[in-house]
Amino acid sequence: MLSIIIVNYKNPPLLRLCLTSLVRNLSKDFPYEIIVIDSQSTVETRYVVREEFQNVSNKIKLIPFEKNIGYTRGVNEGIGVSSGKYIININPDIVIQKHALEQMTAFIAAHPKIGLLGPRLLNFNDTTQQSCFRFYTPLTILYRRINHLPFASKILNKFLLKDKNFKDPLPVDWIMGSALLTTKEAINKVGTMDEQFFLYMSEVDWARRFWENGYTVLYYPCASFYHYHKRESKGRFGIFDIVIKRETRLHFTDAFRYFRKHGIKSTLSGNKPGS
């Protein structure tokens, strides 16, 4: 069975769209459960899950929290109550396509050395989003906010895997946490996400730990999801966003924790497949 974990935070319209795509596009004979972790739960969100999807109420679990528990803890809470052999966490801004989840589940089942599997993410005009990367370095964090500097392009091109072909499955350092498929067996070995990261960097840290435990992190463009992507931590003022945007401050705080945990030297890319 596949456990689908959705961490929602005050976004009933997108959650409704996500759930609708799941219910419509998953095969009726495909065993799955949906676990909605509702962070700082609202009446509207609870209504969407409990009333609008009554016809599949036996497949959906709603776990509301009064406070905003963050993405990382939300994923872990979902893992803790999941029943599936396979587990995918998807953001509520994801819209799946028909058979995509079945295809991904079959692929990871046939390749037990894959620890994390990420699909191709599409904009709603069918262009491909960047969703896999090399590991961060401190300079990567800085240059993504002041990318107009001429000497930043070389480092950013390396981070963005500009030297790779994304048409075929590709081992990569890490995959965006908007959609990540794994197995219960792998989680039992690697552990759940590190909750010192509130919102950002947890999928980067998790991917590093999967690599360290002998698993592969694979970008899988054969399956595609639509993704309403918005970089919440990036504003119009580059490095000065840290003063005016809460999301930017969270990003820098989680990045500091990531480098403190792994050390600056150990975060330099080049020692993993896909680097």
Number of C-alpha atoms within 10 A of each C-alpha: 14 23 25 25 28 28 26 25 23 16 15 20 13 17 24 18 15 21 24 15 16 19 16 12 17 18 14 9 6 12 13 20 21 24 23 27 25 25 21 15 19 16 9 13 22 17 12 16 20 16 11 14 17 12 10 13 15 10 15 18 18 17 17 16 15 10 11 16 20 18 24 22 23 28 23 20 19 25 22 10 13 21 15 17 15 21 25 27 24 23 22 25 22 24 25 25 16 17 15 16 24 17 13 22 21 10 14 19 15 10 10 14 13 22 26 28 26 27 26 22 28 20 13 13 7 11 10 17 13 14 18 25 21 25 24 21 18 13 11 20 15 14 18 17 18 14 15 11 9 8 10 16 14 11 15 19 14 17 21 17 18 12 10 13 9 16 11 11 16 19 20 22 28 28 26 19 23 23 24 23 24 24 22 20 13 21 18 9 11 19 14 19 23 16 16 14 23 19 19 22 26 24 21 22 19 21 27 20 17 23 20 12 13 13 18 26 28 26 27 20 19 13 19 22 25 22 23 16 15 8 8 11 17 17 16 8 13 16 16 12 17 18 10 11 15 12 18 22 15 17 21 17 16 19 21 15 15 22 18 10 13 12 12 13 9 13 18 14 17 12 10 16 15 18 18
